[in-house]
Amino acid sequence: MGIFLFYETLLVILVSVLTAAVCLSSYLVTHRKTMFYACVGFLFYFGDVVSVLQDDYVSRSLGPDLSPEYVFLRSVFTLITGAGFLGAFWLMVCEYIGERNRTVRTAPIVAFVVASLLLLVISGESKALRFCYYNCRACFMFWILLYGGVHYLRTRDEVERQRLARYLPHCVALGLLGLLMVFEDVMFFLVLATDTVTVGPLTLSAERNYFENLLMVCCAAMTCLFALRQLDIHSHTSPVVDDSQRYRQTAEDLLVYAKRHQLTAREQEVLDYILRDQDNQNIASAMSLAPSTVKVHVHNILQKTGHANRQELIQDFWKTV
């Protein structure tokens, strides 16, 4: 293992572990499933990157010529970790855009596993098939970006479009890095057909896709910013009462939640006060309504969202928006 690959691997391991820890903290506070899936995804990527150090250890212990059995099992492990982190990120996107169809959520993961396993079995020494095997990851990533882009273009809800538009620059950057991932594999597997390339003092290896690592570091930065923003919102007992960035974010999430559950404008306003932990009497005073009218609105909100009480409603709001 070259010194560059060694330190790059350590850096990506550190970033993966720290990001998983931040996402876990955010999930424990907010109960948002997006944060749970992100945590799982980065833990799987941690395992994926650690395997590089395992290969170096095994080659030093057993010699540089690794047995075909070890190489096959190592590839199976790569398949599992790839399905783990890409599947988790796919579920995170589905959760964020409100996709509930089980077939849509599971079919891409199953397709990735089946295609990768088939290519792994038949690839042998073929560089072209190994290229296809490793680029199943890129295909899955492009599918995630494409699905999110199509959802953005198809939605007619302006609130949802504005919510998704915040991440358009990030998605474009990830798409470009994905293309560079494919280009790197084309050079290693198809053009140069070599395991290592020396560029000045650096020795680059086909063991890892360097642009994939860079892409994951960018994803980690995006995810940490999102998680920390949620923690900042939840660090305040009334996150929708001021005119700060927290208020604008939560107000936008409130609109999305109301649209998904087909709440009326009045019910949305009542939900706003429920999230501020206001009781029916205070809501009635603030909205100049009779307490009995507020009680009806609260009942309708709970019925439409499928919850038995306010506490369940509040927890569901913070988990799903």
Backbone bond lengths (Angstrom), bond angles and torsions (degrees), N, CA, C in turn:
res aa  C-N    CA-C-N  psi(-1)  N-CA   C-N-CA  omega(-1)  CA-C   N-CA-C  phi
1 M - - - 1.469 - - 1.527 109.02 -
2 G 1.341 116.03 128.36 1.452 120.24 177.55 1.517 111.65 -71.20
3 I 1.323 115.74 159.29 1.463 120.18 -177.78 1.519 111.43 -64.65
4 F 1.355 116.78 -34.39 1.463 119.97 178.95 1.518 110.94 -65.05
5 L 1.351 116.72 -46.48 1.459 120.57 179.27 1.519 111.00 -63.02
6 F 1.330 116.94 -36.71 1.461 121.08 -178.99 1.527 111.21 -61.68
7 Y 1.323 116.40 -52.11 1.467 119.18 -177.75 1.525 112.07 -72.44
8 E 1.320 116.52 -32.39 1.469 118.35 176.32 1.524 110.06 -64.86
9 T 1.342 116.20 -40.38 1.462 120.66 178.72 1.522 110.99 -63.42
10 L 1.329 117.14 -43.34 1.467 120.46 177.99 1.523 111.49 -61.66
11 L 1.343 116.39 -40.34 1.458 120.15 -179.84 1.526 110.95 -63.60
12 V 1.331 116.94 -45.47 1.463 120.49 -178.65 1.526 110.57 -66.83
13 I 1.333 117.23 -37.17 1.468 120.56 175.74 1.527 110.42 -60.69
14 L 1.335 116.26 -46.46 1.466 120.80 179.75 1.522 111.12 -60.85
15 V 1.334 116.85 -46.22 1.464 121.00 -179.81 1.526 110.56 -62.32
16 S 1.331 117.42 -42.07 1.464 120.99 -179.12 1.519 111.79 -62.85
17 V 1.339 116.42 -44.98 1.466 120.56 -178.43 1.525 110.70 -67.07
18 L 1.322 117.23 -45.04 1.465 120.09 -179.39 1.525 111.32 -63.77
19 T 1.328 116.88 -41.36 1.465 120.14 179.70 1.518 110.54 -65.30
20 A 1.336 117.10 -42.32 1.463 120.14 177.61 1.530 110.75 -60.61
21 A 1.331 116.91 -39.21 1.468 120.88 179.30 1.524 111.37 -65.76
22 V 1.340 117.19 -42.84 1.461 120.69 178.54 1.529 110.21 -64.06
23 C 1.329 116.92 -42.58 1.464 120.63 179.81 1.525 111.12 -65.05
24 L 1.340 116.88 -38.93 1.457 119.90 177.88 1.526 110.53 -64.52
25 S 1.319 117.05 -41.13 1.469 120.62 177.36 1.518 110.84 -60.89
26 S 1.329 115.79 -44.31 1.463 119.99 179.61 1.528 110.85 -63.88
27 Y 1.331 116.71 -40.15 1.467 119.68 -179.92 1.527 111.06 -65.25
28 L 1.323 117.35 -42.85 1.464 120.36 -178.29 1.525 111.72 -64.26
29 V 1.344 116.41 -29.12 1.463 120.38 179.83 1.524 111.58 -86.39
30 T 1.327 116.99 -44.66 1.464 120.86 -172.00 1.520 113.89 -99.15
31 H 1.341 117.32 -20.34 1.469 123.23 -175.78 1.531 112.57 60.97
32 R 1.335 116.32 25.83 1.459 120.02 176.89 1.520 109.40 -80.06
33 K 1.328 115.49 126.94 1.459 119.77 -178.04 1.528 111.60 -66.05
34 T 1.317 117.06 -27.68 1.468 119.02 177.42 1.517 110.80 -58.62
35 M 1.321 116.60 -38.94 1.459 120.62 179.85 1.528 111.57 -71.54
36 F 1.319 116.88 -33.84 1.462 120.05 176.74 1.521 110.19 -65.03
37 Y 1.336 116.62 -46.04 1.460 120.17 179.83 1.527 111.05 -64.53
38 A 1.323 116.77 -38.30 1.462 119.80 178.26 1.521 110.79 -63.49
39 C 1.318 117.09 -41.92 1.470 121.30 178.00 1.520 110.42 -59.89
40 V 1.330 116.57 -47.29 1.467 120.80 179.47 1.533 110.34 -61.49
41 G 1.335 116.71 -42.34 1.456 120.94 -179.02 1.511 112.75 -60.31
42 F 1.315 117.55 -46.36 1.462 119.99 -178.85 1.529 112.37 -72.66
43 L 1.324 118.29 -27.31 1.463 119.56 173.60 1.528 110.66 -67.70
44 F 1.320 116.87 -40.16 1.462 119.93 176.21 1.532 110.31 -64.54
45 Y 1.340 116.75 -39.20 1.460 118.12 179.51 1.528 110.72 -68.09
46 F 1.311 116.64 -33.59 1.462 120.17 173.64 1.526 110.25 -56.45
47 G 1.339 116.97 -47.70 1.452 120.36 177.81 1.511 112.47 -62.88
48 D 1.329 116.48 -35.65 1.454 121.06 179.17 1.525 111.31 -63.77
49 V 1.317 116.85 -42.78 1.464 121.02 -177.78 1.525 111.24 -75.28
50 V 1.330 117.32 -36.64 1.464 120.65 179.73 1.526 111.22 -59.85
51 S 1.332 117.53 -28.24 1.462 120.17 -179.01 1.523 112.08 -61.17
52 V 1.339 117.83 -23.15 1.466 120.60 176.40 1.526 109.78 -64.57
53 L 1.318 116.88 -43.89 1.464 120.49 177.15 1.530 110.82 -66.16
54 Q 1.329 115.80 -34.88 1.467 119.30 177.36 1.524 110.22 -62.96
55 D 1.333 117.03 -43.09 1.467 120.17 179.10 1.518 111.13 -59.98
56 D 1.319 116.59 -41.81 1.467 119.89 -179.87 1.523 110.58 -64.34
57 Y 1.333 116.03 -41.29 1.468 119.92 179.11 1.529 111.02 -64.23
58 V 1.335 116.94 -45.05 1.466 120.89 -178.61 1.524 110.87 -64.70
59 S 1.342 116.83 -40.96 1.464 119.74 -179.62 1.527 111.57 -65.60
60 R 1.317 116.44 -32.47 1.466 119.44 177.97 1.525 111.60 -75.19
61 S 1.346 115.77 -30.46 1.464 120.00 -178.44 1.522 112.40 -82.93
62 L 1.339 116.39 -41.70 1.461 120.78 -174.00 1.511 113.79 -106.32
63 G 1.327 116.96 -3.28 1.461 119.45 -178.42 1.517 110.36 104.10
64 P 1.328 117.41 160.77 1.466 120.46 -175.27 1.519 113.93 -68.78
65 D 1.354 118.11 -23.02 1.464 120.79 -179.07 1.524 109.03 -90.42
66 L 1.323 115.63 95.36 1.457 120.68 -178.59 1.523 109.74 -75.12
67 S 1.329 116.10 145.35 1.465 120.79 -177.54 1.526 110.36 -68.58
68 P 1.347 117.54 151.92 1.473 120.73 177.68 1.526 112.20 -58.12
69 E 1.339 116.19 -34.14 1.469 119.40 179.93 1.528 110.95 -64.32
70 Y 1.353 115.63 -43.62 1.461 118.99 178.78 1.525 110.73 -64.21
71 V 1.324 117.03 -43.43 1.467 121.04 -179.46 1.522 110.38 -61.04
72 F 1.344 117.00 -40.35 1.461 120.33 179.72 1.525 110.94 -66.41
73 L 1.340 115.96 -47.36 1.469 119.16 179.66 1.523 111.46 -64.12
74 R 1.315 115.63 -35.85 1.476 120.18 176.34 1.522 110.53 -62.80
75 S 1.340 116.67 -39.24 1.464 121.03 178.93 1.525 111.21 -68.48
76 V 1.341 115.76 -36.62 1.468 119.30 176.45 1.532 110.00 -63.62
77 F 1.319 115.73 -41.65 1.470 120.02 177.68 1.533 110.31 -61.22
78 T 1.341 116.78 -41.91 1.461 120.88 177.06 1.521 111.20 -61.40
79 L 1.336 115.84 -38.23 1.471 120.16 177.78 1.530 110.21 -62.88
80 I 1.340 116.16 -43.97 1.472 120.22 -178.10 1.526 110.77 -65.10
81 T 1.335 116.48 -46.83 1.467 118.54 -179.49 1.525 111.27 -66.67
82 G 1.344 116.95 -36.23 1.467 119.70 177.23 1.517 111.38 -63.68
83 A 1.350 115.96 -45.66 1.467 119.52 177.41 1.519 110.66 -63.51
84 G 1.354 116.58 -34.04 1.458 120.47 -178.95 1.514 112.75 -65.98
85 F 1.344 117.13 -53.09 1.466 117.21 -175.04 1.529 112.12 -77.36
86 L 1.337 118.41 -36.56 1.462 119.14 178.29 1.527 111.13 -70.94
87 G 1.343 116.73 -38.84 1.462 119.76 176.78 1.512 112.11 -63.59
88 A 1.337 116.26 -39.91 1.462 119.62 178.39 1.523 111.20 -64.89
89 F 1.331 116.98 -41.45 1.463 119.62 178.90 1.524 111.28 -67.37
90 W 1.342 116.63 -35.74 1.465 119.99 176.62 1.530 110.43 -63.60
91 L 1.325 117.67 -44.24 1.460 120.88 177.97 1.522 111.25 -65.39
92 M 1.323 117.00 -33.51 1.463 120.98 177.06 1.526 110.11 -62.80
93 V 1.335 117.10 -43.86 1.466 120.89 178.61 1.521 110.28 -65.62
94 C 1.347 117.10 -43.22 1.470 120.39 178.30 1.523 110.78 -58.69
95 E 1.326 116.04 -41.75 1.460 120.49 -179.89 1.525 110.36 -65.29
96 Y 1.313 116.50 -40.61 1.463 120.21 -176.35 1.525 112.11 -67.39
97 I 1.336 116.96 -37.99 1.472 119.87 -178.20 1.521 112.15 -91.47
98 G 1.337 117.20 -0.98 1.461 120.12 176.26 1.512 114.39 82.44
99 E 1.327 118.79 24.60 1.470 121.91 178.23 1.520 109.38 -79.43
100 R 1.353 117.53 116.96 1.458 121.85 -175.72 1.527 113.24 -110.46
101 N 1.323 117.95 -8.66 1.462 121.13 -178.02 1.538 109.85 -66.05
102 R 1.337 116.53 120.46 1.463 120.29 -175.13 1.522 111.95 -65.45
103 T 1.330 116.38 -36.08 1.467 119.46 179.64 1.520 110.58 -64.06
104 V 1.319 116.63 -44.06 1.461 121.08 179.24 1.521 110.28 -63.04
105 R 1.320 117.23 -37.68 1.464 121.13 -176.36 1.531 112.12 -73.75
106 T 1.334 117.79 -32.28 1.469 119.75 -174.13 1.524 113.77 -100.65
107 A 1.326 118.36 -28.64 1.469 121.01 -173.84 1.532 113.13 -57.89
108 P 1.352 120.66 -46.01 1.466 119.15 179.88 1.532 113.25 -61.61
109 I 1.333 117.11 -35.85 1.467 120.05 179.41 1.524 109.97 -66.36
110 V 1.339 115.98 -45.43 1.466 120.40 179.11 1.530 110.21 -62.73
111 A 1.336 117.30 -43.21 1.464 121.04 -179.99 1.527 111.09 -61.60
112 F 1.327 116.95 -40.52 1.464 120.69 178.54 1.528 110.93 -62.64
113 V 1.333 116.86 -46.14 1.461 120.58 -178.36 1.522 111.17 -64.02
114 V 1.334 116.82 -45.42 1.467 120.84 -178.34 1.520 110.82 -64.23
115 A 1.334 117.65 -47.45 1.465 120.99 -178.90 1.524 111.06 -63.45
116 S 1.340 116.94 -43.93 1.461 120.64 -179.54 1.526 111.13 -64.55
117 L 1.329 116.88 -42.68 1.458 120.41 -179.43 1.524 111.34 -65.43
118 L 1.315 116.59 -41.13 1.464 120.58 178.32 1.527 110.83 -62.13
119 L 1.326 117.17 -46.38 1.466 120.74 179.36 1.521 111.40 -65.78
120 L 1.323 116.83 -35.19 1.460 120.43 178.80 1.524 110.97 -64.28
121 V 1.325 117.07 -41.56 1.463 121.74 -177.14 1.525 111.47 -68.56
122 I 1.338 117.12 -39.49 1.470 119.77 -173.40 1.528 113.35 -96.44
123 S 1.338 117.39 -5.61 1.465 118.99 -171.70 1.524 112.98 -68.63
124 G 1.342 117.71 -44.10 1.462 120.32 -178.49 1.519 111.28 57.58
125 E 1.339 116.16 -127.67 1.464 122.07 179.62 1.519 112.38 -96.03
126 S 1.326 117.17 4.35 1.465 120.71 -176.33 1.523 110.69 -70.37
127 K 1.335 116.72 120.41 1.461 121.55 177.79 1.521 111.06 -65.65
128 A 1.342 115.99 -37.91 1.469 120.02 -177.95 1.526 111.02 -64.17
129 L 1.352 117.01 -43.27 1.460 120.04 -179.79 1.527 111.36 -71.63
130 R 1.334 117.22 -33.77 1.461 119.02 174.73 1.521 110.46 -64.88
131 F 1.324 115.62 -37.97 1.464 120.39 175.30 1.532 110.24 -59.10
132 C 1.338 116.07 -45.85 1.469 120.02 179.30 1.528 111.08 -63.69
133 Y 1.344 116.00 -38.50 1.463 120.19 179.77 1.524 111.07 -60.85
134 Y 1.323 116.76 -50.26 1.461 120.04 -177.66 1.524 111.58 -69.08
135 N 1.330 117.66 -28.61 1.462 119.04 -177.49 1.518 113.82 -88.03
136 C 1.328 116.90 4.09 1.463 118.83 166.48 1.531 109.95 -60.22
137 R 1.326 116.08 -31.86 1.469 120.48 177.59 1.531 110.32 -63.53
138 A 1.336 115.50 -46.36 1.463 119.12 179.93 1.524 110.30 -62.39
139 C 1.329 117.09 -39.71 1.467 120.32 179.43 1.527 111.02 -62.42
140 F 1.336 116.10 -41.79 1.469 120.07 178.99 1.531 109.70 -64.02
141 M 1.325 116.48 -42.69 1.459 119.83 -179.79 1.530 111.21 -63.43
142 F 1.354 116.04 -42.13 1.466 119.40 178.73 1.529 110.42 -65.23
143 W 1.338 117.01 -34.22 1.461 120.12 176.72 1.530 110.42 -62.31
144 I 1.323 116.78 -43.95 1.461 120.10 179.84 1.527 110.39 -60.48
145 L 1.330 116.49 -46.73 1.468 120.35 179.55 1.524 111.29 -64.70
146 L 1.340 116.61 -41.39 1.467 120.60 -179.26 1.515 110.97 -64.74
147 Y 1.329 116.96 -43.62 1.459 120.18 -178.92 1.531 110.55 -63.31
148 G 1.328 115.61 -43.47 1.457 118.91 177.51 1.524 111.65 -63.19
149 G 1.345 116.66 -39.83 1.465 120.14 179.00 1.511 112.30 -65.49
150 V 1.336 117.07 -42.11 1.473 120.52 178.38 1.520 110.67 -64.64
151 H 1.333 116.15 -40.55 1.473 119.30 177.65 1.528 110.32 -61.35
152 Y 1.312 116.58 -40.51 1.467 120.70 179.15 1.526 110.99 -63.47
153 L 1.330 117.12 -42.66 1.463 121.04 -177.87 1.531 112.14 -72.18
154 R 1.331 116.62 -31.54 1.465 119.62 -175.66 1.517 113.45 -83.29
155 T 1.329 117.32 -27.51 1.462 118.47 -176.28 1.525 111.20 -68.34
156 R 1.298 115.51 138.28 1.467 121.86 178.53 1.528 111.93 -102.73
157 D 1.318 115.54 -2.17 1.464 121.47 179.68 1.526 108.52 -81.93
158 E 1.321 117.04 114.34 1.461 120.81 -177.03 1.527 112.47 -63.74
159 V 1.330 116.27 -34.39 1.462 119.47 178.78 1.526 110.03 -64.15
160 E 1.336 116.14 -45.10 1.457 120.59 178.74 1.525 110.79 -64.27
161 R 1.330 116.99 -39.35 1.466 120.20 179.56 1.531 110.73 -63.96
162 Q 1.326 116.57 -42.86 1.459 119.75 178.92 1.529 110.71 -65.08
163 R 1.315 116.02 -37.17 1.464 120.96 179.38 1.524 110.69 -64.64
164 L 1.316 117.11 -41.69 1.463 121.04 -179.94 1.522 111.83 -77.39
165 A 1.336 116.36 -29.97 1.476 119.96 -176.35 1.522 112.00 -62.91
166 R 1.337 117.83 -22.93 1.467 120.03 178.58 1.515 112.11 -59.61
167 Y 1.341 115.90 -26.08 1.461 119.55 -174.16 1.522 113.34 -104.80
168 L 1.334 117.85 6.50 1.461 120.35 179.28 1.532 112.54 -60.11
169 P 1.345 119.40 -48.16 1.476 118.30 178.38 1.519 112.91 -59.68
170 H 1.343 116.54 -37.68 1.453 119.96 179.16 1.527 110.63 -64.71
171 C 1.333 116.19 -42.20 1.463 119.75 -178.83 1.525 111.46 -66.52
172 V 1.327 116.70 -37.48 1.472 119.75 176.83 1.523 109.99 -63.22
173 A 1.339 116.98 -43.47 1.462 120.82 178.75 1.529 111.14 -62.62
174 L 1.340 116.91 -41.33 1.460 120.09 178.70 1.528 110.84 -65.98
175 G 1.336 116.51 -37.52 1.457 120.00 177.21 1.518 112.16 -62.10
176 L 1.332 116.80 -42.15 1.465 120.82 178.58 1.529 111.01 -65.44
177 L 1.317 116.66 -41.47 1.466 119.54 176.86 1.527 111.00 -64.89
178 G 1.337 116.42 -34.48 1.460 120.00 176.28 1.521 111.77 -62.83
179 L 1.329 116.75 -40.80 1.465 120.28 176.55 1.524 111.00 -63.70
180 L 1.326 117.07 -38.12 1.463 120.48 177.29 1.531 111.07 -68.05
181 M 1.329 117.23 -31.81 1.464 120.70 173.62 1.520 110.68 -58.99
182 V 1.330 115.02 -48.40 1.464 120.04 -179.38 1.532 110.05 -63.60
183 F 1.338 116.19 -42.70 1.470 120.42 -179.99 1.528 110.55 -60.04
184 E 1.324 116.90 -42.69 1.469 120.23 179.68 1.520 111.24 -60.84
185 D 1.338 116.91 -43.27 1.463 119.74 179.40 1.527 111.69 -68.87
186 V 1.338 117.01 -34.90 1.462 120.31 176.06 1.525 109.68 -59.81
187 M 1.322 116.87 -43.91 1.459 120.46 -178.72 1.528 111.34 -65.46
188 F 1.344 116.90 -45.42 1.457 119.91 -176.65 1.536 112.43 -71.08
189 F 1.335 117.08 -46.65 1.464 120.32 -170.75 1.534 113.81 -89.80
190 L 1.342 117.22 -35.20 1.461 119.51 -171.79 1.520 113.77 -106.60
191 V 1.329 118.37 -40.43 1.465 120.92 -175.41 1.528 110.91 -86.45
192 L 1.333 116.67 -58.65 1.464 120.59 -177.24 1.532 112.21 -85.61
193 A 1.339 116.51 -27.82 1.471 121.95 179.81 1.525 111.18 50.25
194 T 1.325 115.37 51.16 1.463 120.59 -177.94 1.523 109.69 -138.13
195 D 1.330 115.42 160.84 1.462 120.56 -179.72 1.525 112.57 -90.10
196 T 1.328 117.51 -23.60 1.461 120.82 -179.68 1.517 110.33 -139.43
197 V 1.331 115.02 151.12 1.463 121.88 176.23 1.518 107.35 -134.67
198 T 1.329 117.20 131.01 1.458 122.20 179.28 1.523 109.46 -101.57
199 V 1.333 115.24 122.04 1.466 121.76 178.05 1.520 107.05 -122.07
200 G 1.333 116.95 99.52 1.458 120.03 -176.26 1.517 110.16 61.74
201 P 1.345 117.56 -127.53 1.472 120.13 -179.90 1.532 113.23 -81.25
202 L 1.349 117.39 -6.25 1.455 120.82 -175.68 1.515 111.11 -97.77
203 T 1.322 115.27 140.22 1.458 121.77 173.25 1.525 107.83 -114.87
204 L 1.324 115.72 111.90 1.456 121.56 -178.71 1.518 109.36 -94.52
205 S 1.316 115.84 139.66 1.457 121.27 -175.39 1.518 110.81 -118.62
206 A 1.336 115.23 148.55 1.467 120.62 176.29 1.523 111.70 -76.95
207 E 1.346 117.40 -4.60 1.467 120.74 179.17 1.525 111.59 -56.79
208 R 1.328 115.49 -39.49 1.458 120.51 -177.88 1.517 109.75 -126.92
209 N 1.319 114.70 149.26 1.455 119.77 172.83 1.527 106.83 -93.09
210 Y 1.331 116.39 112.05 1.463 120.85 -173.48 1.523 111.66 -67.28
211 F 1.331 116.45 -34.32 1.465 118.74 178.41 1.528 111.27 -72.68
212 E 1.331 117.29 -28.28 1.461 119.53 173.69 1.516 110.00 -64.74
213 N 1.338 116.60 -42.89 1.466 119.86 177.39 1.526 111.18 -62.36
214 L 1.331 116.33 -41.41 1.466 119.55 178.45 1.518 110.21 -64.18
215 L 1.338 116.74 -40.67 1.464 120.59 178.24 1.528 110.35 -61.00
216 M 1.327 117.10 -42.27 1.457 120.24 -179.08 1.527 111.56 -68.19
217 V 1.319 117.32 -35.24 1.466 119.92 175.90 1.529 110.05 -63.66
218 C 1.339 116.73 -40.38 1.471 120.36 176.68 1.525 110.59 -64.35
219 C 1.341 116.97 -42.49 1.464 120.39 176.48 1.521 110.81 -61.04
220 A 1.328 116.27 -38.98 1.465 120.35 179.24 1.526 110.72 -62.86
221 A 1.331 116.77 -42.62 1.466 120.21 179.37 1.530 110.70 -63.16
222 M 1.336 117.48 -44.54 1.462 121.81 178.81 1.526 110.91 -61.69
223 T 1.330 115.63 -44.89 1.462 120.46 -176.96 1.527 111.19 -66.86
224 C 1.322 116.82 -41.16 1.467 120.01 178.72 1.521 111.22 -62.81
225 L 1.324 117.75 -42.12 1.468 120.66 178.29 1.529 110.52 -61.14
226 F 1.341 116.40 -43.18 1.464 120.69 178.72 1.531 110.50 -63.51
227 A 1.338 116.21 -46.00 1.457 120.05 -178.21 1.530 111.59 -64.76
228 L 1.314 116.53 -42.10 1.467 120.01 -179.62 1.526 111.25 -67.22
229 R 1.336 116.92 -33.55 1.464 119.41 176.60 1.528 110.42 -65.47
230 Q 1.335 116.75 -39.96 1.462 119.28 177.52 1.533 111.35 -65.87
231 L 1.314 116.65 -39.81 1.468 119.77 177.12 1.519 110.97 -64.09
232 D 1.333 116.62 -36.82 1.460 120.65 178.47 1.522 110.42 -65.43
233 I 1.336 116.37 -41.59 1.467 120.17 178.34 1.522 110.42 -62.10
234 H 1.328 116.45 -44.73 1.459 120.03 -175.67 1.517 113.33 -79.11
235 S 1.313 117.03 -6.43 1.463 118.79 176.07 1.521 111.50 -78.24
236 H 1.325 116.68 -4.83 1.468 122.32 178.26 1.524 108.45 -112.18
237 T 1.322 116.37 135.56 1.461 119.74 -177.15 1.512 111.97 -68.56
238 S 1.325 118.40 -27.53 1.464 121.33 179.55 1.518 108.95 -127.92
239 P 1.338 117.85 80.86 1.458 120.44 -171.04 1.508 114.59 -72.45
240 V 1.350 119.29 -5.40 1.456 118.79 -177.76 1.526 112.61 -114.94
241 V 1.320 117.52 20.89 1.455 117.49 -174.00 1.522 113.38 -105.04
242 D 1.320 119.64 -7.48 1.448 119.26 179.90 1.522 110.05 -112.25
243 D 1.307 117.72 175.70 1.459 121.17 -176.32 1.522 111.22 -102.63
244 S 1.301 117.35 25.77 1.456 122.29 -177.79 1.521 110.36 -84.65
245 Q 1.341 115.34 -175.03 1.459 121.22 175.44 1.519 110.85 -59.45
246 R 1.345 116.95 -34.32 1.463 119.76 178.46 1.512 110.50 -61.53
247 Y 1.333 117.24 -40.83 1.464 119.13 179.91 1.519 110.92 -65.13
248 R 1.331 117.38 -44.29 1.470 119.99 -178.36 1.522 110.89 -63.10
249 Q 1.341 116.79 -40.15 1.459 120.60 179.36 1.522 110.80 -64.99
250 T 1.341 116.74 -47.63 1.451 120.05 -177.08 1.523 111.38 -68.95
251 A 1.323 117.63 -37.45 1.464 120.92 177.58 1.518 110.70 -62.23
252 E 1.318 116.78 -38.71 1.464 121.05 177.55 1.519 110.59 -65.89
253 D 1.330 116.93 -42.97 1.457 121.07 177.76 1.527 110.90 -63.43
254 L 1.315 116.89 -35.69 1.454 121.35 178.49 1.531 110.44 -62.48
255 L 1.328 116.75 -42.02 1.462 120.66 177.94 1.527 111.08 -62.82
256 V 1.321 116.83 -42.76 1.467 121.12 179.45 1.527 110.44 -63.06
257 Y 1.320 116.92 -45.30 1.465 121.07 -179.69 1.522 111.26 -62.95
258 A 1.320 116.30 -41.71 1.461 120.51 179.42 1.523 111.37 -64.65
259 K 1.331 116.91 -39.88 1.464 120.64 178.88 1.524 111.06 -64.28
260 R 1.325 116.13 -43.86 1.466 120.03 -177.49 1.517 112.21 -63.47
261 H 1.331 117.20 -32.76 1.468 120.90 -177.61 1.527 112.33 -104.19
262 Q 1.327 116.03 10.19 1.477 122.03 175.34 1.528 111.96 55.26
263 L 1.321 115.86 45.78 1.460 120.60 175.52 1.528 109.40 -80.45
264 T 1.312 116.33 146.13 1.457 120.49 175.87 1.528 109.41 -75.26
265 A 1.330 115.70 168.85 1.466 119.59 -179.97 1.531 110.45 -60.43
266 R 1.330 116.86 -40.24 1.463 120.29 179.76 1.525 110.85 -67.52
267 E 1.334 116.86 -40.91 1.468 120.23 178.52 1.531 110.73 -65.54
268 Q 1.316 115.98 -35.75 1.467 119.64 176.81 1.522 110.61 -63.52
269 E 1.329 116.09 -39.53 1.457 119.74 179.28 1.530 110.91 -66.76
270 V 1.325 116.19 -39.29 1.468 120.03 177.19 1.526 110.23 -65.01
271 L 1.326 116.94 -41.04 1.460 120.78 177.83 1.525 111.08 -60.63
272 D 1.312 116.10 -37.32 1.466 121.07 176.43 1.528 110.21 -54.81
273 Y 1.339 115.76 -46.52 1.470 119.44 -179.61 1.533 111.61 -71.00
274 I 1.341 116.87 -33.89 1.468 119.71 177.19 1.523 109.96 -61.08
275 L 1.331 116.51 -40.63 1.462 120.37 179.21 1.525 111.81 -66.61
276 R 1.330 116.51 -21.21 1.467 120.71 175.55 1.531 112.11 -86.53
277 D 1.368 115.32 4.12 1.461 121.89 178.02 1.527 111.64 67.81
278 Q 1.332 116.50 36.71 1.463 121.99 177.08 1.533 109.85 -93.16
279 D 1.333 116.98 138.84 1.468 119.37 176.85 1.520 110.25 -82.83
280 N 1.340 116.35 175.65 1.468 120.46 -175.30 1.522 112.89 -60.74
281 Q 1.319 117.20 -37.57 1.458 120.17 -178.26 1.524 110.90 -65.62
282 N 1.328 116.62 -44.08 1.465 120.24 178.97 1.525 111.45 -66.64
283 I 1.335 115.78 -38.39 1.472 119.30 177.63 1.519 110.14 -63.71
284 A 1.326 116.06 -42.99 1.465 120.30 179.78 1.525 110.65 -61.15
285 S 1.325 117.47 -41.90 1.464 120.72 179.35 1.525 110.99 -66.25
286 A 1.327 116.87 -42.79 1.462 120.34 -177.56 1.527 112.16 -67.75
287 M 1.348 116.66 -34.02 1.473 120.90 -176.27 1.520 112.87 -99.71
288 S 1.354 116.47 0.79 1.477 121.73 -178.87 1.527 110.93 57.64
289 L 1.328 115.05 47.71 1.460 121.72 178.86 1.523 109.54 -122.72
290 A 1.309 115.90 162.30 1.454 120.33 174.23 1.530 108.73 -74.75
291 P 1.328 117.97 144.07 1.472 120.29 178.10 1.521 112.73 -54.99
292 S 1.334 116.90 -35.47 1.460 119.56 179.45 1.524 111.30 -65.27
293 T 1.343 117.07 -35.25 1.468 120.65 177.61 1.520 110.99 -66.82
294 V 1.329 116.17 -42.21 1.458 120.24 177.62 1.529 110.19 -62.38
295 K 1.335 115.64 -39.82 1.464 119.77 179.54 1.527 110.96 -60.53
296 V 1.326 115.98 -39.31 1.475 120.40 177.81 1.527 110.26 -65.01
297 H 1.331 116.56 -43.76 1.467 120.14 179.03 1.523 111.22 -61.31
298 V 1.324 116.32 -43.39 1.464 120.17 179.58 1.527 110.20 -62.50
299 H 1.326 115.73 -42.91 1.472 119.74 178.36 1.529 110.96 -60.17
300 N 1.328 117.05 -44.06 1.466 120.90 -179.87 1.536 111.43 -64.11
301 I 1.335 116.16 -39.89 1.472 119.69 178.80 1.518 110.32 -62.80
302 L 1.335 116.48 -46.26 1.466 119.89 179.99 1.522 111.21 -63.35
303 Q 1.326 116.57 -37.19 1.460 120.38 -179.88 1.530 111.27 -68.27
304 K 1.320 117.17 -44.19 1.466 120.82 -178.91 1.524 112.30 -67.54
305 T 1.320 116.44 -33.61 1.475 119.97 -178.24 1.521 112.33 -90.90
306 G 1.334 117.04 -9.00 1.455 120.53 176.16 1.505 114.73 75.73
307 H 1.349 117.21 38.27 1.464 120.46 -178.67 1.523 110.40 -124.81
308 A 1.343 114.03 152.56 1.467 119.69 -175.16 1.522 112.73 -86.55
309 N 1.318 117.65 -25.25 1.462 119.65 -176.08 1.528 110.16 -152.58
310 R 1.317 114.77 175.10 1.468 120.98 -177.79 1.532 112.32 -62.83
311 Q 1.335 115.87 -40.75 1.459 119.02 -176.26 1.520 110.95 -61.30
312 E 1.328 116.88 -43.40 1.463 120.55 177.06 1.525 110.35 -62.62
313 L 1.318 116.37 -40.15 1.463 121.11 179.85 1.521 110.92 -61.80
314 I 1.330 116.72 -47.44 1.471 121.06 -179.25 1.526 110.74 -62.72
315 Q 1.340 116.35 -43.41 1.463 119.89 179.28 1.519 111.24 -63.35
316 D 1.342 116.65 -40.55 1.464 119.66 178.83 1.518 111.53 -65.62
317 F 1.312 116.54 -37.71 1.474 119.77 179.44 1.522 109.94 -59.78
318 W 1.323 117.21 -48.21 1.461 120.05 -176.16 1.520 112.02 -73.50
319 K 1.343 117.53 -21.20 1.452 119.51 178.44 1.528 112.79 -80.51
320 T 1.320 116.96 -30.35 1.466 119.36 -168.05 1.509 115.64 -107.36
321 V 1.337 120.17 -22.52 1.473 119.33 -176.01 1.505 110.12 -80.93
